[in-house]
Amino acid sequence: MKRIIDSDKVNIIGSKIKEARIAAGMSQQELSNKLELLAVYTCRGSISRIETGNRAVTDIEIDAISKVLKVSLDYLFERE
């Protein structure tokens, strides 16, 4: 199945994830490790691609990322 994308980015929350991760003082690897504890297996490289907008984020990943980074879903979807 092809996706219709109207920009170079395939997700709209990557920059907010990066901002929250840095504010939490967490590396991409640490975020990956903490997601794994919630049974969400997202490697460090995938987190990098999510943050740059080059990889889509599943609903399960979004929920787990918000819990690990202790931010609301509203925060992640805030437009800059």
HELIX and SHEET records of a PDB file:
HELIX    1   1 GLY A   14  ALA A   23  1                                  10    
HELIX    2   2 GLN A   28  LEU A   37  1                                  10    
HELIX    3   3 ARG A   44  GLU A   51  1                                   8    
HELIX    4   4 ASP A   59  LEU A   69  1                                  11    
HELIX    5   5 LEU A   73  PHE A   77  1                                   5    
END                                                                             
